[in-house]
Amino acid sequence: MDNDIFRKLLQKHADGQTLSPEEEEQLRQLYDQLLAEEIAATAEDPSPEPDEKRGVAMRRRIDQHIADRRTKRFRFDYTRHIAAAILVGLILMAGTYWFRTSKTGNNQQLAQQEDILPGAHKACLTLADGSVISLTDAPNGIIATQSGVRIEKDADGNIRYKVAGKPEAMTSAVNTIATPNGGQYRVTLPDGSIAMLNAASSLSYPVRFPDKERRVKMTGEVYFEIEKKHMPGGKGNLPFFVETAGQEVQVLGTHFNINAYGNETAIRTTLVEGSVKIRSNAGQSALLKPGQQAVLAKQLDVQQADIQQQLAWVNGDFVFRGETLESILRQVERWYDIKVEYPPHIGKMRFNGMVSRSQPLSAIVRMIQATKKATVTVKKRRFIVTD
């Protein structure tokens, strides 16, 4: 493979430059060639490592070729994985199954089924007066002004709040951004903090934060990067609080993810950087260190986190490690805006693997059917798994 051409095309793509149809096709072919070479190398690897570990190693080698090519963090670039979905180390029950989306025995059958596109950059913003703005349809530029704060949509489709003048009387004005199934969005909050909303999530926050604390409320899943702010007079840091239905998270300045979907078995708070204090509604509390995760179900427990898996959605991937099919399908249901159906015993099957969230639903269909343990049928927006 011509690595120089591959790197140049990737860099051009990462810089936001438009690729010609010929360049796009060349990049797809080079990516497929790289994937084929890595699969061949992995298959010939005589090391005694389990297949799953070799598969993950293969994915990391491929990722190394495209790492650091993105010029902006959290820029939702749905063509980041240009070729077919990479899915490696797929394990079901006691069997190991290898998979490539470009070559499967089910292609003809899949071609006859309806394919469904992945989620996209979309959300609605509810202003303090109750009016609702579709951020998907809103043009770039100023979309509203409230309490002396200007709300803008930038060229990347994200929204940000900027002080436009002196505070107005309505300083307690609250905005809510909400993503539907099949949507995700980024917002820069009035204090400069960044919030990334996964599908079927919401975040409510004041247009101007008061001087004593910053407090927001969320549902679903949100990744935060909190801007450090000092209290008036410079006496300590201005605390930041995140409220969910079951807990409160106190933050000083940090990066963390909260998964608090109502249909999940627990609320999971994963700390990447800094420090957060968790307090459940039942009065339990825990202080997290980077790399730890608080799991709130019947009680509050702290454990080491799999950061790559927990933040996979932020980086545009699904990462499954010993995950049940029912858990996987809940994620698939939210991201592709579909309804899933499966018998309980199939939902208990466990998978390990990776697949890009930029791929259409057929990539997930192939992932499941490659195991030869289940069959998937897609009818309109119903995703049906059977024996």
C-alpha positions, 0 to 999 in steps of 0.5 A: 500500500502507498502509505504516502498517498494514504496519509496525504488524503487522510490529512486533506480530509481531516483539514476539512478540504473537499475530496474529488470523487476520484480521491474519495474512491482512492481513499476508500480503496486504500483503507480497504487495502490497509484493513485487508493487510492487517487482517492477514497479518493478524491471522498469521500471528503465531502469538498465544494471545486470545483472538480478541486481544489480537483483534483489538491490537489490529484495530489499534494499528489501523487507528494509529494511521488516522490518529491525530488527523482530526484538527478539532476535538469533538467535531462530529465527522461522520466520514471519519471511518471512510471504508466499511465498518471495522469489526474485530474480535467478535466473540459470542458465547464460547465461539470466536467469529471474525468479520469483514463487512465487505465480504460476508455470505449474507450480502445478497440477503442484506441488499434486499432489506431496507438499510437505515442511516446512522444518527446525525448532528441534530437537536432542538433548543427550547428558550426561556419563553418556551419557543423551540428552535430546530438547530438542525434547520437553523442557519449559522450565525446568531439564532437568539439573544436572551438576558444580554447573552447571544446564542450562536450557531457556528460553522461546524453546526454547534451552538455557543453562548456569548455575552452580548451586553449587560445582564437583563432582568431575566437573569434566571432564564433557562434553556434546554437542548434536547437530542432525539433518537438518532441525534447528537449535539455539542453546546458551549455553555455560557461559562465556556464549558463544553457539553456533548449530548448523545442520542435521546438526551437533554441538558437544561442550564441557565443563560447566565450562571449565578456567582455562587455556583453553576448548576445544570440538569440532564437526562440520557448521556452527556460528556462534559469538559468543565471550564475552571472559574474562580469565585468572585474575589478569587476565593476558590473555584466556582463549583459546577453541579450536574443533576440527574434523576438519581444523583448529583455530581459536584465538579471543580474542573474536569472531563467526565461522562454521565450515562443516565438513561432511564432504561439502563440498569444503572447510572454510570459516571466516568471520570477522565480528568480532574475530580468529581464527587458523587452524591446519590439521592439516598445519601451515599457519596463517593469521590472519583479519581481519573480512570474510575467510574461510579455505578449507581444501581441499588447502591453506589459503587466505584470501580475502574473504568474502561475509558475507551468503551465508555467514551466510544460514542464521543469518538464515533464508535461502538465498543463492546466488551463482554456486553449483552446483546440486549444492552447493545440493542438499546444503544442501536435503538437510540442511535438509529431511531428504530424499534428492536425486538428479540426473545429474552434468551437471545438478549443474554448473548455476549459480544466483544467488538468494535464498529463505527457509528458512522455506518448504516444499520446493515453493519450491525446486521452483519455483526450479529449474523456473522456469529451464525447464532441469530438472524436479523430482519429489518422491516421498515424501522423494526429490527427483529432478532430471532434464532 
